[in-house]
Amino acid sequence: MIGLEQVYLVAGLCFAAFALLSARDGGNPRRWLNAAFWGLLALSMLAGDRLGDFGNGLLVLALVAIAALGLGRGSGGASVEERSAEAARHGNRLFLLALVIPLTALAGTLAFKHLPALVDAKQVTLVSLSLGVLLALGVGMVWLRPRTLAPLEDGRRLMDAVGWAAILPQMLASLGAVFALAGVGEVVGGLMSGVIPEGSLLAAVIAYGLGMALFTMVMGNAFAAFPVMTAAIGLPLLIHQYHGNPAVVAAIGMLAGFCGTLMTPMAANFNVVPAALLDLKDRNAVVKAQIGTALPLLVVNIALIWFLAF
């Protein structure tokens, strides 16, 4: 049966390749730091379940230490001139490759639910997404005919440009799970009980939506905010007390959290990295440009919870 183990295997092999390519990159003065960083990330995906909690904890501390020392930008991959020539030659048809991934993910999510013996029913979306990436890679290799290592070299170049922020979502999601296990949600729920008027469904919905957005702004990731705010308000009030639809509360609550993602520099991989890659003078320029979209969307998401969940 195909499940998370196979998804982690593909991702781990990819990061292992990045580590090897970094180690042989003589143009990067910090190549050994880069190789160690991507190598440890590969180890966590390939053998994390066998390292145990203590081993994984040491691995995370090692990743933080290496990131603090600073990663370098790798050389190699296609030159700017080569990429420009290929873009001019193929034009907007290149976007067809990007569409292969979501189309495969959607088709696989719908189809694999009817094949429980083939794909783990709980992981159909991740498996389908991974298959979409592999399919897009195969189509690209046949269509564009690049050098064999070109996808890995350019992938490493992009990951080096993003740096440690590439694993920030994974770290913050893990932190959210730690907060949930530590009972932070119950503490927040106790504090909010003194603010939300007794018997007011509307106030509870607003508190949940705003709480998701604000906590996401602090944590930098809606996946970290979700277990805390759901334990604090979503489950005890919206679902248990007011009998809201769990799917609607959870799904649109996450969307409310993503509105917070648009408004915080803590979401470095979304908001700070693009500013750095584009060499913008104001590193908060992306956040400022998104606020006008995020606030109305937050209001709409709160309204959708109110109208659709109850």
C-alpha positions in Angstrom: 0.0 0.0 0.0 1.3 3.5 -0.9 1.3 5.9 1.9 3.4 8.4 3.8 6.4 6.2 3.9 6.8 6.3 0.1 6.2 10.1 0.1 8.9 10.6 2.6 11.2 8.3 0.6 10.8 10.5 -2.5 11.4 13.7 -0.6 14.3 12.2 1.3 16.1 11.1 -1.8 15.6 14.5 -3.4 17.2 16.3 -0.4 20.0 13.6 -0.3 20.7 14.6 -3.9 20.8 18.2 -3.0 23.3 17.4 -0.2 25.6 15.5 -2.6 25.5 18.3 -5.2 26.2 20.8 -2.5 29.3 18.9 -1.3 30.8 18.9 -4.8 30.0 22.6 -5.5 33.4 24.3 -5.4 31.9 27.6 -6.1 30.1 27.8 -2.8 32.4 28.7 0.1 29.8 27.2 2.6 29.3 24.1 0.6 29.9 21.8 3.6 27.3 23.6 5.7 24.8 23.4 2.9 25.6 19.7 2.4 25.2 19.0 6.1 21.9 20.9 6.3 20.2 19.2 3.3 21.8 15.9 4.4 20.3 16.1 7.9 16.9 17.0 6.4 17.1 14.0 4.1 18.0 11.8 7.1 14.9 13.0 9.0 12.7 11.9 6.1 14.4 8.7 5.3 15.0 7.4 8.8 13.2 9.8 11.2 10.9 7.0 12.5 13.9 4.9 13.5 15.8 7.8 15.2 13.3 8.1 18.0 12.2 11.3 19.8 15.6 12.0 21.3 17.4 11.4 18.0 15.0 13.6 16.1 15.4 16.3 18.7 19.1 16.3 18.3 18.7 16.4 14.5 16.5 19.5 14.8 19.0 21.3 17.1 21.7 20.5 14.6 19.6 22.0 11.8 19.1 25.2 13.8 22.8 25.4 14.6 23.8 25.1 11.0 21.2 27.6 9.9 22.6 30.0 12.5 26.0 29.7 11.0 24.6 30.6 7.7 24.0 28.8 4.4 25.6 29.8 1.1 24.2 30.1 -2.3 25.2 27.3 -4.6 26.5 27.7 -8.1 25.8 25.7 -11.2 22.5 24.8 -12.9 21.3 26.6 -16.0 22.6 30.1 -16.6 20.3 33.1 -16.8 20.9 33.2 -20.6 20.0 29.5 -21.0 16.8 29.9 -18.9 15.9 33.1 -20.9 16.4 31.3 -24.2 14.3 28.3 -23.1 11.5 30.6 -21.9 11.5 32.5 -25.1 11.4 29.3 -27.1 8.6 27.6 -25.3 6.6 30.7 -24.1 3.6 30.3 -22.0 3.4 26.6 -22.8 5.8 26.1 -19.9 3.0 26.7 -17.5 1.4 23.4 -18.7 4.0 21.6 -16.6 2.9 23.5 -13.5 -0.7 22.5 -14.2 0.2 18.8 -14.3 0.8 18.8 -10.6 -2.6 20.1 -9.3 -4.5 18.3 -12.0 -2.9 15.0 -11.0 -3.4 15.7 -7.3 -7.1 16.4 -7.9 -7.6 13.4 -10.1 -5.7 11.1 -7.7 -7.6 12.4 -4.7 -10.9 11.5 -6.3 -9.8 8.2 -7.8 -7.7 6.7 -5.1 -10.6 6.9 -2.6 -12.1 4.0 -4.5 -8.9 2.0 -4.4 -8.2 1.6 -0.7 -6.1 -1.5 -1.3 -3.6 0.6 -3.4 -3.3 3.9 -1.5 -3.7 4.7 2.2 -7.1 6.4 2.4 -5.8 8.9 4.9 -3.0 10.0 2.6 -4.5 10.1 -0.8 -4.0 13.8 -1.3 -0.3 13.7 -0.4 0.3 10.6 -2.5 -1.5 12.2 -5.4 0.5 15.4 -5.0 3.7 13.4 -5.0 2.7 11.5 -8.1 1.9 14.8 -9.8 5.4 16.1 -9.1 6.9 12.9 -10.5 4.6 13.0 -13.5 5.5 16.6 -14.2 9.2 15.8 -13.9 8.8 13.0 -16.4 6.8 15.1 -18.9 9.4 17.9 -18.6 12.3 15.5 -19.2 10.7 14.1 -22.3 9.4 17.4 -23.7 12.3 19.8 -22.9 15.2 17.2 -23.0 17.4 18.9 -20.4 20.6 17.4 -19.0 20.0 14.4 -16.7 20.9 16.3 -13.6 19.4 19.6 -14.6 16.2 19.3 -12.5 18.3 18.4 -9.3 20.9 21.1 -10.0 18.3 23.8 -10.5 16.2 22.5 -7.6 19.3 22.7 -5.4 20.0 26.3 -6.6 16.4 27.3 -5.7 16.6 25.6 -2.3 19.9 27.3 -1.6 18.3 30.7 -2.5 15.4 30.0 -0.1 17.7 28.6 2.6 16.6 27.5 6.0 13.2 29.2 5.5 12.3 26.2 3.3 11.7 24.0 6.3 10.0 26.7 8.4 6.4 25.4 7.7 7.4 21.9 8.9 9.1 23.3 12.0 6.1 25.5 12.9 3.6 22.8 12.3 5.6 20.6 14.7 5.6 23.4 17.2 1.8 23.7 16.9 1.5 20.0 17.7 3.8 20.4 20.7 1.7 23.3 21.9 -1.4 21.2 21.6 0.1 18.4 23.6 1.3 20.9 26.2 -2.3 22.1 26.7 -1.8 25.6 25.3 -5.2 25.3 23.7 -6.9 24.8 27.0 -5.1 27.8 28.5 -6.1 30.0 25.6 -9.7 28.7 25.8 -9.8 29.6 29.5 -8.7 33.1 28.7 -11.2 33.5 25.9 -14.1 32.3 28.0 -13.8 35.5 29.9 -14.0 37.5 26.7 -16.7 35.7 24.7 -20.2 36.5 26.0 -22.1 33.5 27.3 -24.4 32.1 24.7 -23.2 34.3 21.8 -22.5 32.1 18.8 -21.5 35.1 16.6 -18.9 36.2 19.2 -17.5 32.7 19.3 -17.3 32.5 15.5 -15.5 35.9 15.4 -13.2 35.0 18.2 -12.3 31.7 16.4 -11.7 33.4 13.0 -9.7 36.3 14.5 -7.8 34.0 16.8 -6.7 31.8 13.9 -5.5 34.9 12.0 -3.7 36.5 14.9 -2.1 33.3 16.2 -1.0 32.6 12.7 0.6 36.0 12.5 2.5 35.3 15.7 3.5 31.7 14.8 4.0 32.4 11.1 2.0 29.3 10.0 -1.7 28.4 10.1 -0.8 24.8 10.7 0.8 25.8 14.0 -2.2 27.9 15.0 -4.8 25.4 14.1 -4.4 22.8 16.9 -4.2 25.5 19.5 -7.3 27.5 18.4 -9.3 24.4 17.6 -8.7 23.1 21.1 -9.4 26.5 22.6 -12.6 27.5 20.7 -13.3 25.3 17.7 -14.0 22.0 19.4 -15.5 23.1 22.8 -17.6 26.0 21.6 -18.3 25.9 17.9 -18.6 22.1 17.5 -19.6 20.7 20.9 -21.7 23.5 22.4 -23.2 25.0 19.2 -23.1 21.8 17.1 -21.3 23.3 14.1 -20.3 21.2 11.1 -16.8 20.0 11.9 -15.6 20.0 8.3 -16.8 23.6 7.7 -15.4 24.9 11.0 -12.0 23.2 10.4 -11.6 24.0 6.7 -12.7 27.6 6.7 -10.9 28.1 10.0 -7.7 27.2 8.2 -8.5 29.7 5.5 -8.9 32.4 8.2 -5.5 31.4 9.5 -4.0 31.8 6.0 -5.3 35.4 6.0 -2.9 35.9 8.9 -0.1 34.3 6.9 -0.5 37.1 4.3 0.1 39.7 7.0 3.1 38.6 8.9 6.9 38.6 8.2 7.0 35.5 10.5 5.8 33.6 7.4 9.3 34.0 6.1 9.1 31.4 3.3 6.0 33.2 1.9 6.7 36.9 2.6 10.4 37.5 3.3 12.0 35.1 0.8 10.2 36.5 -2.2 11.3 40.0 -1.2 14.9 38.7 -1.0 14.8 36.9 -4.3 13.4 40.0 -6.0 16.0 42.2 -4.4 13.3 44.5 -3.0 14.5 47.4 -0.9 11.7 47.0 1.6 11.7 43.4 3.0 8.1 43.9 4.2 6.9 45.0 0.8 5.1 41.7 0.1 3.3 41.9 3.4 2.2 45.4 2.8 0.9 44.5 -0.7 -1.2 41.6 0.7 -2.9 43.4 3.6 -5.6 44.9 1.4 -6.5 41.4 0.2 -6.1 39.6 3.5 -8.5 41.7 5.7 -11.5 41.4 3.4 -10.9 37.7 3.0 -10.8 37.3 6.7 -14.2 39.0 7.0 -15.6 36.7 4.3 -14.2 33.6 5.9 -15.7 34.5 9.3 -19.1 35.1 7.6 -18.8 31.8 5.8 -18.3 29.9 9.1 -21.3 31.7 10.5 -23.6 30.9 7.5 -22.4 27.4 6.5 -21.4 25.7 9.7 -24.7 26.2 11.7 
